Amino acid sequence: MNVKELLSLRDKIILVTGGAGRYGKCIVEGLAEADGTVITASRNLEAGEKVVREFRDRGLDVHAMRVDQAEHDSVMTLKEDIREKFGGLDVFVNNAVARPMHGYDAPIEQFAESMRVNATGMMDIVREMADLIATNGGGSIINISSMMGMYGPDLSNYDGTDMGNPPPDYFFHRGGLITLTRYLARVLAQKKIRVNCISPGGLFDNQPQRFLENYNKKVPVGRMANNDDIKGLVVLLASDASAYINGENILMDGGMHV
């Protein structure tokens, strides 16, 4: 098959949770540019609809739905809405993450809330979307983790800033998601579902200049990620071009950890 056909997402129905977020919007854009039909879903439907309007003005096939992955009924409603409107699902990009904690000393109740959303809720939506993909004949699940799920925090990045310490729950969940990817790759193989993971580094978002200086000098390519850097990788893992890639975690950090 021609490589352009292998990479095409034409006729594929794709769900991206957290599609209005920083990396989420880049992911939605890339998948739609590859001719996929892309659904962005999050608790904030208004934010999703704003993304839809922006991309539809460019002729991209993007839709917005609401889901609260911490609420099972909401997950099931999303599942049935996708089935009813689109007939099924081919690809699920598991991207949404809540960040209730704000540093090491945050109240322990915030860690419990993070577990409710980012662990229990995440597993719930993964299982339900996997079931939807399976009934459609198989497909791909792409988990979005972070380099912070692979390595401890480099606190020197925050020298000279008032950004504070990174929250521990984020490291906990991102690391767990990488291991869960390997588990799911085995368990869901019988349903013809491939499961892979992307662990991005930091995305440029007008961070304080001192932080950028601290961070960028450690990256061989000399910068943080930009809006295009994740697009090709997520399209690859969603497409038939990655049919023999399964259970992998791909570090996308510009060489920071070589």
Buried (B, 14 or more C-beta within 10 A) or exposed (E): EEEEEEBBBEEBBBBBBBBBBBBBBBBBBBBBBBBBBBBBBBBBBEBBBBBBEBBEEEEBBBBBBBBBBBBBEBBBBBBEBBBEEBEBBBBBBBBBBBEBBEEEEBEEEBBEBBBBBBBEBBBBBBEBBBBBBBEBEBBBBBBBBBBBBBBEBBEEBBEEBEBEEBBBBBBBBBBBBBEBBBEBBEEBBEBEBBBBBBBBBBBBEEBEEBBBEBBBEBBEEEEBBEBEBBBEBBBBBBBBBBEEBBBBBBBBBBEBBE
